[in-house]
């Protein structure tokens, strides 16, 4: 056996102890001490290391060799790390690149993450954080997204979402997912995790609006035994539970301002302090957040911190509403039916699919699932009709409704718009006319008159009174 073969076997053995594959890393820094420290740490992990003291040398090495990871300082004599990030991404080199930034100057790191950097390290360097970063970069997923729930549809809006998920999956950059309730924000977050290097690590989902304000700090950061009455043992928080993986902050707009300050510090420093302790512990957690609120508008209103907004909104993804995907609705409905019907062979009638495609779905995909579950329970002989879905009391009228074109006279067009609005409100209130009228800002008498004029009848008769 040659020395080269022995060295390779030794490196692979060392790497396996740290849970990574034996790879080749390019270090770029103009400080010899930093280069030496990083090289020693990576060699100990069983990795091969090349070094560059400036941008020009780094670009030459990237052209001549293939690397599994590039770690670069932001400031160099002949340029900066951002140029290296851009070079790697523009040429599709498939090299995760992480940047080293000065302590307290994380704006450059956020800029690099937006440009496509995998992650960042803040000075002074922590060897534990370095090892966690390397492990994330070199631990490839065993397979792509799996499971019975995927993002369906072929519209440009949904394809854009899928492309973004694919691009950000291997990054550690914070992602903020916006969209209406029921549009699939948590599903998108889980697909990001499933497609990334940390797919085998924990993903902790937290509904920020469901935690009492007085318990938030202990729930997020954990506490030490005796920290307060009832703390009879040490308890880890969400950050510790998500160590090495992802923390999904759903409805992040509901966080109170005091908690926003604490969360910002943890994201910046990558360290948490349990309630009742004076020491901090490092955490390696990726943050994905989501909300149905307009977070930028919350910032303008003073309800959400601007600095935290910029930390969370590094890579924004907007989930389209179901009504924006009208051409995809039949496919989404069929796939959802396949998932929900179990051993049944139930199918939609063509008329039912046409009505679904015309409906506005104020509750989005969540409402579609509810409609299909109800229809499955009510349908007969395995065929889902318009009446089974209880979407409209007058299915024949909506079955003729398609996209509005110039062939409609203005009065007919206005009637069509009004009918859709009335039906959407009635569906949302289970055909309670009084509640629907209130939702639309109408009196009950006006609501009843308009329903009669447009031929809208309750599926179960008159259920409320004047």
Backbone torsions as a table, in degrees:
resi	resn	phi	psi	omega
1	UNK	NA	133.5	-178.4
2	UNK	-79.6	162.9	177.0
3	UNK	-59.8	-36.8	-179.7
4	UNK	-62.9	-41.6	178.6
5	UNK	-67.3	-40.9	178.1
6	UNK	-61.3	-44.4	-179.5
7	UNK	-62.0	-39.1	-179.7
8	UNK	-64.6	-45.6	179.2
9	UNK	-62.0	-42.0	179.4
10	UNK	-62.0	-44.8	-179.1
11	UNK	-63.6	-41.9	179.6
12	UNK	-63.2	-37.4	177.3
13	UNK	-66.0	-43.4	177.8
14	UNK	-62.3	-45.0	-177.8
15	UNK	-62.3	-40.8	-178.1
16	UNK	-63.1	-29.9	177.8
17	UNK	-64.5	-29.0	-179.6
18	UNK	-97.6	5.0	177.2
19	UNK	73.6	27.6	178.7
20	UNK	-127.7	166.6	173.9
21	UNK	-89.5	151.7	178.1
22	UNK	-69.4	115.8	-177.1
23	UNK	-134.5	-176.2	-177.6
24	UNK	-116.4	130.1	-174.4
25	UNK	-120.3	138.0	173.9
26	UNK	-104.3	121.9	177.1
27	UNK	-103.0	130.6	-178.5
28	UNK	-128.0	111.7	179.8
29	UNK	-163.6	143.7	-179.6
30	UNK	-92.0	1.6	177.5
31	UNK	-100.3	112.0	-177.4
32	UNK	-56.9	-36.6	-178.5
33	UNK	-64.8	-41.5	179.2
34	UNK	-65.6	-43.4	179.1
35	UNK	-59.4	-43.2	-178.6
36	UNK	-66.0	-42.9	179.6
37	UNK	-61.4	-47.3	-179.5
38	UNK	-64.9	-41.9	-179.2
39	UNK	-61.3	-44.1	-179.4
40	UNK	-62.3	-42.2	-178.6
41	UNK	-65.2	-41.2	-177.6
42	UNK	-74.8	-36.5	176.4
43	UNK	-62.7	-37.2	178.5
44	UNK	-64.0	-27.7	178.5
45	UNK	-83.8	3.4	178.0
46	UNK	84.2	20.9	-176.8
47	UNK	-102.3	149.0	172.2
48	UNK	-84.2	143.7	-173.2
49	UNK	-131.3	130.8	167.3
50	UNK	-114.0	149.0	-176.3
51	UNK	-124.8	148.9	174.9
52	UNK	-142.2	135.0	-177.1
53	UNK	-96.2	-2.4	179.4
54	UNK	-154.5	171.2	-175.9
55	UNK	-66.6	-42.2	-177.5
56	UNK	-59.4	-46.0	179.3
57	UNK	-65.3	-38.6	179.7
58	UNK	-62.6	-42.7	179.3
59	UNK	-64.9	-38.4	177.0
60	UNK	-62.1	-43.2	-178.1
61	UNK	-68.1	-37.2	178.3
62	UNK	-65.9	-30.8	178.1
63	UNK	-73.6	-34.9	-173.6
64	UNK	-89.2	-24.2	-173.9
65	UNK	-133.4	162.1	174.3
66	UNK	-102.5	131.3	-177.8
67	UNK	-119.6	151.5	176.7
68	UNK	-94.0	-14.6	179.0
69	UNK	-162.6	141.5	173.0
70	UNK	-123.4	129.4	178.8
71	UNK	-121.1	117.1	-172.3
72	UNK	-130.6	144.8	172.0
73	UNK	-73.6	157.1	178.2
74	UNK	-77.9	-38.5	-175.9
75	UNK	-104.0	126.3	176.5
76	UNK	-138.0	161.9	-175.1
77	UNK	-59.0	-34.5	-174.3
78	UNK	-115.9	21.1	178.7
79	UNK	161.5	-155.3	178.4
80	UNK	-144.5	167.2	-175.9
81	UNK	-63.4	-25.8	178.9
82	UNK	-61.4	-37.5	177.8
83	UNK	-63.2	-34.7	179.0
84	UNK	-69.3	-41.6	176.9
85	UNK	-59.3	-46.2	-178.7
86	UNK	-65.1	-39.8	179.2
87	UNK	-60.4	-45.8	-178.4
88	UNK	-65.2	-42.0	-178.0
89	UNK	-73.5	-38.5	-179.6
90	UNK	-64.5	-29.0	-178.6
91	UNK	-100.6	7.1	178.0
92	UNK	49.8	48.2	-176.4
93	UNK	-76.8	-9.3	178.7
94	UNK	54.9	45.6	177.5
95	UNK	-119.5	112.8	174.1
96	UNK	-60.3	130.4	-179.8
97	UNK	-123.0	128.9	178.4
98	UNK	-116.2	147.5	-177.0
99	UNK	-110.7	149.8	174.8
100	UNK	-105.0	125.7	-176.8
101	UNK	-124.8	152.7	179.7
102	UNK	-66.9	145.2	178.8
103	UNK	-59.3	132.6	178.0
104	UNK	81.6	1.1	179.0
105	UNK	-127.0	68.7	-172.6
106	UNK	-92.2	-1.7	178.6
107	UNK	-61.1	-37.7	177.8
108	UNK	-63.6	-37.5	179.4
109	UNK	-65.2	-42.4	178.8
110	UNK	-63.0	-40.9	177.0
111	UNK	-60.8	-42.5	179.5
112	UNK	-66.2	-38.8	177.8
113	UNK	-62.7	-41.3	178.0
114	UNK	-65.4	-30.1	179.8
115	UNK	-78.7	-11.6	176.9
116	UNK	122.0	8.5	177.8
117	UNK	-66.4	149.2	-178.9
118	UNK	-72.9	-44.9	-176.8
119	UNK	-166.2	-175.5	177.3
120	UNK	-143.0	158.2	172.8
121	UNK	-123.7	136.5	178.8
122	UNK	-100.7	140.8	174.7
123	UNK	-78.6	146.8	-3.6
124	UNK	-68.9	142.3	-173.2
125	UNK	-69.7	137.2	174.5
126	UNK	-104.4	124.3	-179.6
127	UNK	-63.7	-33.0	179.1
128	UNK	-65.8	-43.3	177.5
129	UNK	-67.1	-35.9	176.8
130	UNK	-61.1	-47.3	-179.9
131	UNK	-62.8	-39.7	178.3
132	UNK	-63.6	-41.2	179.5
133	UNK	-63.3	-46.9	-180.0
134	UNK	-61.7	-41.5	179.7
135	UNK	-61.7	-42.1	178.9
136	UNK	-65.1	-40.8	-176.5
137	UNK	-69.8	-34.8	-173.4
138	UNK	-99.7	-4.4	178.7
139	UNK	-94.0	97.2	-177.3
140	UNK	-79.3	147.6	176.9
141	UNK	-65.7	145.8	180.0
142	UNK	-74.9	-27.4	179.5
143	UNK	-157.7	169.1	-180.0
144	UNK	-77.9	-170.2	179.8
145	UNK	-58.3	137.7	178.8
146	UNK	-128.3	176.8	179.4
147	UNK	108.0	175.7	-174.6
148	UNK	-97.9	2.3	178.3
149	UNK	-119.1	117.4	178.8
150	UNK	-130.6	168.6	174.7
151	UNK	-80.2	110.0	-175.6
152	UNK	-94.3	160.1	175.5
153	UNK	110.8	153.6	-177.2
154	UNK	-121.7	12.1	179.1
155	UNK	-68.3	155.8	178.8
156	UNK	-55.2	-37.6	-178.1
157	UNK	-64.9	-42.0	-179.3
158	UNK	-75.3	-33.6	176.8
159	UNK	-64.8	-36.6	177.2
160	UNK	-62.5	-40.9	178.4
161	UNK	-62.9	-46.0	-179.9
162	UNK	-62.6	-40.7	178.7
163	UNK	-62.6	-41.7	179.0
164	UNK	-64.0	-42.8	179.4
165	UNK	-60.1	-42.9	179.5
166	UNK	-63.5	-39.1	-177.4
167	UNK	-71.4	-38.3	-174.0
168	UNK	-90.2	-8.1	-172.6
169	UNK	-59.0	-42.1	-176.8
170	UNK	-85.2	-11.2	178.0
171	UNK	-78.0	160.3	171.9
172	UNK	-105.0	7.6	-177.7
173	UNK	-65.0	141.4	175.5
174	UNK	-60.8	140.9	179.6
175	UNK	-121.5	135.7	175.0
176	UNK	-117.2	123.6	-177.1
177	UNK	-108.4	122.4	178.8
178	UNK	-113.5	162.5	179.8
179	UNK	151.9	162.5	-179.2
180	UNK	-66.3	161.3	176.8
181	UNK	-59.4	134.7	178.4
182	UNK	84.1	7.2	-176.4
183	UNK	-89.6	-2.3	174.4
184	UNK	100.3	30.5	-176.9
185	UNK	-67.3	-43.8	179.8
186	UNK	-68.4	-35.6	176.6
187	UNK	-61.1	-42.9	177.8
188	UNK	-61.5	-41.6	178.6
189	UNK	-61.5	-42.2	-179.4
190	UNK	-68.2	-34.3	177.6
191	UNK	-68.4	-35.0	175.1
192	UNK	-60.4	-45.5	-179.1
193	UNK	-66.6	-45.9	-178.3
194	UNK	-61.9	-29.2	-176.9
195	UNK	-90.3	-3.1	-172.9
196	UNK	-105.5	-179.2	-176.8
197	UNK	-68.0	-24.2	-177.6
198	UNK	-97.4	26.2	-174.4
199	UNK	-62.5	-25.6	-179.5
200	UNK	-93.5	2.6	179.0
201	UNK	-96.8	163.6	-175.5
202	UNK	-66.1	145.4	168.8
203	UNK	-120.3	116.0	-178.5
204	UNK	-103.8	117.5	179.6
205	UNK	-98.6	129.0	-176.2
206	UNK	-126.4	125.9	172.6
207	UNK	-88.6	104.0	-173.5
208	UNK	-65.0	-22.2	-179.1
209	UNK	-85.2	-5.3	-175.8
210	UNK	-103.0	1.2	-176.9
211	UNK	-104.8	125.2	176.4
212	UNK	-57.2	141.0	-174.7
213	UNK	-58.7	-36.3	-177.5
214	UNK	-72.9	-11.6	179.2
215	UNK	-105.8	-3.3	-171.3
216	UNK	-61.7	-47.4	-175.7
217	UNK	-61.8	-44.5	-178.9
218	UNK	-70.4	-32.4	178.7
219	UNK	-70.7	-40.2	-178.0
220	UNK	-77.2	-41.7	-170.4
221	UNK	-109.3	-8.9	-178.2
222	UNK	82.7	176.1	179.5
223	UNK	-150.6	162.6	179.1
224	UNK	-98.5	148.4	178.3
225	UNK	-52.8	131.1	179.4
226	UNK	85.4	3.3	-178.4
227	UNK	-64.0	-30.2	178.8
228	UNK	-159.5	169.8	-179.6
229	UNK	-59.6	126.1	-179.0
230	UNK	99.0	-11.5	178.7
231	UNK	-84.9	81.4	-173.8
232	UNK	-90.3	0.3	175.6
233	UNK	-160.2	161.6	176.8
234	UNK	-64.6	143.1	179.4
235	UNK	-139.4	132.8	176.5
236	UNK	-83.8	152.9	179.5
237	UNK	-98.9	-171.8	-178.8
238	UNK	-60.2	-38.4	-178.1
239	UNK	-65.5	-43.9	179.1
240	UNK	-66.6	-37.5	-179.6
241	UNK	-66.6	-29.1	-178.6
242	UNK	-92.9	8.4	-176.5
243	UNK	-49.1	127.2	180.0
244	UNK	81.9	-6.0	-176.6
245	UNK	-124.9	-132.8	-171.5
246	UNK	-130.9	138.3	172.8
247	UNK	-110.1	115.7	-178.9
248	UNK	-99.2	113.0	-178.1
249	UNK	-98.9	95.3	179.7
250	UNK	-83.2	145.0	-176.9
251	UNK	51.6	50.1	-177.0
252	UNK	-64.5	-22.2	179.2
253	UNK	-64.3	-18.1	-178.6
254	UNK	-83.3	-2.6	178.2
255	UNK	-66.0	132.3	175.3
256	UNK	-68.0	156.6	-174.8
257	UNK	-58.6	-38.4	-178.8
258	UNK	-62.5	-39.4	179.2
259	UNK	-73.2	-30.3	177.4
260	UNK	-60.1	-39.1	178.8
261	UNK	-62.2	-46.2	-178.9
262	UNK	-66.0	-39.9	179.7
263	UNK	-65.3	-40.8	178.5
264	UNK	-57.9	-44.2	-178.2
265	UNK	-64.8	-41.0	-180.0
266	UNK	-64.3	-42.1	179.4
267	UNK	-63.0	-40.6	-178.7
268	UNK	-71.1	-45.0	-172.6
269	UNK	-90.6	-18.5	-175.5
270	UNK	57.3	38.7	178.1
271	UNK	-143.4	145.7	177.9
272	UNK	-127.5	154.8	175.9
273	UNK	-123.4	120.0	179.1
274	UNK	-66.2	150.4	175.1
275	UNK	-62.5	129.7	179.4
276	UNK	94.5	2.0	177.9
277	UNK	-121.7	163.0	177.8
278	UNK	-110.3	-4.0	-178.5
279	UNK	-106.9	154.5	178.7
280	UNK	-107.2	152.5	176.5
281	UNK	-124.5	141.4	-179.3
282	UNK	-70.9	147.5	175.6
283	UNK	-133.2	141.3	177.6
284	UNK	-117.2	92.4	-173.7
285	UNK	-136.9	134.0	172.5
286	UNK	-90.6	139.6	-178.9
287	UNK	-104.6	124.4	168.1
288	UNK	-121.6	127.2	-178.1
289	UNK	-120.4	162.5	-179.9
290	UNK	-155.2	154.1	173.7
291	UNK	-164.8	152.0	174.1
292	UNK	-89.2	-7.0	177.8
293	UNK	-83.8	160.0	173.6
294	UNK	-82.8	101.7	-173.8
295	UNK	-66.1	-36.4	178.1
296	UNK	-62.6	-38.4	178.2
297	UNK	-68.2	-36.1	176.1
298	UNK	-61.9	-37.1	177.9
299	UNK	-63.3	-45.3	179.0
300	UNK	-60.6	-34.1	-178.5
301	UNK	-82.5	-1.9	-179.6
302	UNK	77.1	15.1	-178.7
303	UNK	-96.4	-8.7	179.0
304	UNK	-143.0	134.4	-175.6
305	UNK	-66.9	133.2	-179.3
306	UNK	-65.4	-40.1	-178.8
307	UNK	-65.3	-37.4	176.9
308	UNK	-69.1	-38.0	177.5
309	UNK	-56.7	-44.3	-179.5
310	UNK	-69.9	-29.0	177.1
311	UNK	-71.8	-37.5	-177.3
312	UNK	-82.3	-34.0	-171.6
313	UNK	-93.2	37.4	179.8
314	UNK	-63.7	-48.4	176.3
315	UNK	-122.9	107.1	-179.5
316	UNK	-88.4	139.6	173.5
317	UNK	-129.8	126.0	178.4
318	UNK	-106.6	123.2	177.2
319	UNK	-84.6	123.4	-178.8
320	UNK	-71.2	148.2	174.3
321	UNK	-70.6	154.9	-177.0
322	UNK	-62.5	-33.1	180.0
323	UNK	-68.1	-15.7	175.4
324	UNK	-83.2	-3.5	-175.7
325	UNK	-121.0	42.0	-171.9
326	UNK	-56.0	-40.4	-179.0
327	UNK	-66.0	-22.9	-178.4
328	UNK	-91.2	-12.3	-173.0
329	UNK	-57.9	-43.6	178.2
330	UNK	-58.6	-43.7	179.3
331	UNK	-64.2	-45.1	-179.2
332	UNK	-63.0	-40.4	179.8
333	UNK	-64.9	-43.9	-179.8
334	UNK	-63.2	-45.1	-179.5
335	UNK	-64.9	-38.8	178.0
336	UNK	-65.0	-39.9	178.0
337	UNK	-63.1	-42.5	178.7
338	UNK	-58.8	-37.6	-177.3
339	UNK	-74.4	-32.9	-172.9
340	UNK	-93.7	-20.3	-169.5
341	UNK	-79.7	-11.4	179.2
342	UNK	62.6	-125.5	-179.6
343	UNK	-84.0	-0.8	-178.6
344	UNK	-73.3	156.8	176.3
345	UNK	-110.7	23.7	-175.9
346	UNK	-58.8	144.6	178.8
347	UNK	-135.2	161.0	174.7
348	UNK	-83.9	145.0	165.7
349	UNK	-75.1	156.8	179.0
350	UNK	-61.5	-37.6	178.9
351	UNK	-64.1	-39.9	179.2
352	UNK	-63.1	-43.2	178.3
353	UNK	-63.6	-37.3	179.8
354	UNK	-64.8	-40.8	178.8
355	UNK	-67.5	-41.0	176.6
356	UNK	-59.0	-40.8	-178.0
357	UNK	-66.6	-26.7	-179.6
358	UNK	-87.5	-15.7	-175.6
359	UNK	-77.1	149.5	-173.7
360	UNK	-89.4	-13.8	176.3
361	UNK	48.7	69.7	176.1
362	UNK	-59.9	-25.2	178.1
363	UNK	-96.8	5.0	175.7
364	UNK	58.5	-145.3	-173.0
365	UNK	-62.3	-34.7	179.0
366	UNK	-61.5	-39.7	177.7
367	UNK	-68.7	-39.2	177.7
368	UNK	-58.8	-44.2	178.2
369	UNK	-61.0	-41.0	179.3
370	UNK	-63.3	-42.8	179.5
371	UNK	-62.6	-43.4	-177.6
372	UNK	-69.2	-39.3	177.2
373	UNK	-61.1	-42.4	179.1
374	UNK	-65.4	-42.7	-178.5
375	UNK	-64.5	-37.5	178.4
376	UNK	-61.4	-36.8	-179.1
377	UNK	-73.9	-25.8	-173.2
378	UNK	-102.0	-19.2	-172.9
379	UNK	-71.2	156.5	178.2
380	UNK	-123.5	146.8	178.4
381	UNK	57.8	28.4	172.3
382	UNK	71.7	16.3	179.8
383	UNK	-124.2	118.5	-179.5
384	UNK	-84.2	118.4	179.3
385	UNK	-100.0	173.6	177.1
386	UNK	-59.9	-42.0	-178.3
387	UNK	-64.6	-31.9	180.0
388	UNK	-65.0	-29.5	-176.3
389	UNK	-81.5	-18.9	-178.4
390	UNK	54.2	33.4	176.7
391	UNK	-78.8	-45.4	-177.7
392	UNK	-136.8	143.9	175.7
393	UNK	-78.1	-19.7	-177.2
394	UNK	-123.3	76.2	-172.5
395	UNK	-64.0	-32.7	-175.2
396	UNK	-63.8	-33.2	-179.1
397	UNK	-71.0	-42.5	-178.2
398	UNK	-77.1	-21.8	-179.7
399	UNK	-67.5	-16.0	178.1
400	UNK	-96.3	0.9	-175.9
401	UNK	-89.2	122.5	174.1
402	UNK	-122.0	-158.6	175.6
403	UNK	-69.0	141.1	-177.0
404	UNK	-69.9	132.8	177.0
405	UNK	-127.6	-179.8	-176.7
406	UNK	-71.4	-7.0	-177.5
407	UNK	-73.7	-15.8	-179.0
408	UNK	-81.9	131.0	167.9
409	UNK	-65.0	154.0	-175.4
410	UNK	-55.6	-45.7	179.6
411	UNK	-59.2	-40.4	178.7
412	UNK	-65.2	-39.5	179.4
413	UNK	-63.4	-43.8	-179.9
414	UNK	-65.6	-38.1	176.0
415	UNK	-62.5	-39.1	179.9
416	UNK	-63.5	-45.1	178.8
417	UNK	-62.7	-43.6	-179.0
418	UNK	-64.6	-40.9	-178.8
419	UNK	-64.4	-41.6	178.0
420	UNK	-61.3	-41.9	-179.0
421	UNK	-65.5	-43.0	179.6
422	UNK	-63.7	-44.8	-178.8
423	UNK	-64.8	-38.3	179.0
424	UNK	-63.4	-42.5	179.3
425	UNK	-67.3	-40.8	179.0
426	UNK	-65.5	-40.7	178.2
427	UNK	-63.2	-40.7	-178.0
428	UNK	-66.1	-28.0	-177.5
429	UNK	-107.5	18.3	-179.9
430	UNK	55.7	39.1	177.7
431	UNK	60.8	32.4	169.1
432	UNK	-86.9	107.4	-172.9
433	UNK	-65.2	-34.6	179.6
434	UNK	-64.2	-46.2	179.4
435	UNK	-67.0	-38.7	179.7
436	UNK	-65.4	-40.3	178.3
437	UNK	-61.6	-42.6	178.6
438	UNK	-63.0	-40.2	179.6
439	UNK	-62.3	-36.8	-177.6
440	UNK	-88.9	-5.8	-178.7
441	UNK	77.4	28.9	-179.6
442	UNK	-112.6	160.3	169.8
443	UNK	-79.2	161.5	179.2
444	UNK	-62.3	-39.6	-179.0
445	UNK	-63.3	-42.0	179.1
446	UNK	-64.9	-40.7	179.1
447	UNK	-61.5	-44.6	-178.5
448	UNK	-65.2	-40.9	179.9
449	UNK	-62.9	-45.0	-177.4
450	UNK	-68.2	-36.4	176.6
451	UNK	-63.2	-42.6	179.6
452	UNK	-65.6	-41.4	-178.0
453	UNK	-65.1	-36.1	-177.2
454	UNK	-94.1	2.4	176.9
455	UNK	73.8	29.4	179.6
456	UNK	-95.4	123.0	-180.0
457	UNK	-123.9	147.7	177.8
458	UNK	-66.9	138.7	-179.9
459	UNK	-65.7	-17.5	-178.9
460	UNK	-123.1	23.1	179.5
461	UNK	84.5	-170.7	-178.8
462	UNK	-73.1	118.6	-175.1
463	UNK	-111.2	-6.4	176.3
464	UNK	-143.8	166.9	-171.7
465	UNK	-124.1	166.3	178.0
466	UNK	-65.9	NA	NA
